[in-house]
Amino acid sequence: MNIINNVKQISEKVKDKIMRVFDKTSLNNLARKTGFIKRSTSKTEGEDFVKLMTAEIIGEDAVSTEGLCDILRQINPEADMTPQSLNERINRKESVGYLKEVFEAAFRENLEPARSAISPALLSPFGRVFIEDSTTITLNEKSADEFRGSGGSASRSAVKIDITYEVKQDIIQNILIKNGNDSDLSEAETILTGLRENDLILRDIGYFTLKSLREISGKRAFFLSRMLKGVNVYLSADKDAEAIDITEFIDKKFGFLPVSDIEERLPCRLIAYRLPDDTVAERIRKARGNTQKKGRQLTEEYLNWLRFNFFITDVSCEI
């Protein structure tokens, strides 16, 4: 019963979120703009289709086309469609375009509180500011031929959505839909196309490659990235300098450091953020669970690493 109640609660939250982002009129206007609704006599409204393809099927492992028709009639008794008609409607390019517009609008609305809290002066030195991240969604295993997961019964099929968002102009620059087992690393250099001088890129650790960071700098753009464990840290740009134990050093002297790889050196600033004790404890708990599954043990070095978040950036102190 708890699982059923949780699903119902999530469904209601999604419905509530959709209605707070969109009213019925705006959804229907957007449906006409994208060509999803072409006739004023259409019985299926834009709001009906969004509910059908989102909140109304949360928690369902698989829903047949006949089942979707039943759900649609529950949403709107006048929207009576045959399974064949609904299938054709779902696969129309106008339907895809409509849901894409709805997704983008909801995405921007969700980010607006955080975006509005950023001082314009903070971002003024940069031409554009890009944030790139991804999320993975587990699908029914029947979709494995189309979208491959990481394996196992629970994740045989999954889809990964990679989004690049430009903060200053509130624009979704790019959306990629990939197999769930595709790594973020495969997109590390995609953003370089069209990158301009003075652009800033903010990305998580999954996109970390020294090559892409060097190319960003080569275009006279800037980056801020989580640092990958195993990257050597040096206190000197001298080629004969020895790598230091970064966590030991931070314990003694917290500050900004030059960072580079053991083979290719890249001068930049390192920002070390000491995490709260409860966050560290949760990280260690998860890490121990993962290592036990693999029959391994956590090293003292890795335990020390878990106490911090490390970021590297080529943005100067003057900015």
C-alpha positions, 0 to 999 in steps of 0.5 A, spaced: 500 500 500 505 504 501 508 503 494 501 505 491 500 511 495 507 514 494 505 513 486 499 517 487 502 522 491 508 523 485 502 523 480 498 528 484 505 532 485 506 532 477 499 534 476 499 540 480 506 542 477 503 542 470 497 546 472 502 551 476 506 552 470 501 552 465 493 554 465 488 550 460 488 556 455 496 556 455 497 549 454 491 549 448 494 555 445 501 552 445 498 546 442 495 550 436 502 554 435 505 547 434 500 544 430 498 539 435 491 542 434 489 544 427 481 544 427 477 548 432 472 542 432 478 537 435 475 534 441 482 532 444 485 538 447 492 540 449 491 539 456 488 532 455 494 530 451 499 533 456 496 529 462 495 523 458 503 522 457 505 524 464 502 524 470 496 519 468 501 514 467 506 514 472 507 508 476 505 504 470 510 499 467 506 498 461 500 501 458 497 498 451 494 503 446 487 501 448 489 502 456 491 509 454 484 510 450 481 509 456 485 514 460 484 519 455 476 518 456 477 519 463 480 525 463 476 528 457 469 524 456 469 527 449 476 525 447 473 518 444 479 515 440 480 509 437 487 505 439 489 506 431 487 514 431 491 515 438 497 511 436 497 515 429 496 522 434 502 520 438 507 519 433 505 525 429 511 530 429 506 535 431 505 531 437 513 530 439 514 538 437 508 540 442 511 535 448 518 538 447 515 545 447 511 543 454 518 540 457 522 546 455 517 551 458 516 547 464 524 546 465 525 554 464 519 555 469 523 550 474 529 553 474 527 561 474 527 561 482 534 559 482 536 564 476 532 570 478 536 569 485 543 570 481 546 577 481 546 580 473 553 583 475 556 576 477 555 573 470 556 580 466 563 578 465 561 572 460 558 573 454 554 566 455 553 562 461 552 554 459 550 549 464 550 542 462 547 536 466 544 529 464 539 525 468 537 517 467 530 514 467 529 507 467 524 504 462 520 498 461 524 492 459 520 492 453 524 498 450 531 495 451 531 494 443 530 502 443 534 504 449 539 500 452 540 500 460 546 498 464 544 491 464 540 487 470 533 486 471 531 493 474 535 497 469 535 493 462 532 499 459 533 506 460 534 513 457 539 518 458 537 526 457 542 530 456 541 538 457 545 544 455 542 550 458 544 558 457 542 562 463 543 569 461 538 568 455 534 563 459 535 558 453 535 551 452 541 550 447 541 543 446 537 536 448 540 529 447 536 523 448 541 517 448 541 510 451 541 510 458 548 506 458 551 512 454 556 516 459 556 523 460 564 523 457 561 522 450 558 529 450 564 532 453 566 535 446 560 536 443 559 543 447 565 546 443 562 547 437 559 554 436 563 556 443 565 563 443 570 567 446 568 569 454 563 564 454 563 560 461 561 552 461 559 549 468 559 542 468 559 536 473 564 530 474 562 526 468 564 530 463 571 531 465 576 530 460 583 534 460 582 535 453 576 538 453 578 543 458 584 545 454 580 546 448 575 551 452 581 555 454 584 555 447 577 558 445 578 563 450 572 561 454 572 559 461 570 553 465 568 551 472 568 543 473 568 538 478 575 535 479 575 527 477 579 523 483 586 521 480 587 528 477 594 529 480 595 536 483 601 540 483 603 546 487 608 548 482 608 548 474 615 546 474 615 539 470 619 536 475 614 538 481 611 532 485 604 531 486 601 532 493 596 529 497 590 534 496 586 532 502 592 532 506 594 539 504 587 542 504 587 540 512 593 544 513 592 550 508 585 551 505 586 555 498 586 556 491 591 551 487 594 550 480 592 543 478 594 539 472 594 532 470 600 527 470 601 527 463 598 534 460 598 540 465 593 545 465 594 551 470 587 553 473 584 554 480 582 549 485 576 550 489 576 545 495 569 545 499 569 542 506 563 538 506 558 537 513 559 531 517 552 528 515 554 529 508 560 526 509 557 520 513 552 519 507 557 519 502 561 514 506 555 509 507 553 509 500 561 508 498 561 502 503 555 499 500 558 499 493 565 497 494 562 491 498 557 489 492 564 488 488 568 485 494 572 491 495 574 495 501 575 503 501 582 506 502 584 511 507 585 516 501 578 515 498 575 516 505 579 523 505 577 524 498 569 524 500 570 529 505 570 534 500 567 537 493 573 539 489 572 544 483 577 547 478 576 553 474 580 558 469 576 564 471 581 569 474 580 572 481 579 578 478 573 576 475 
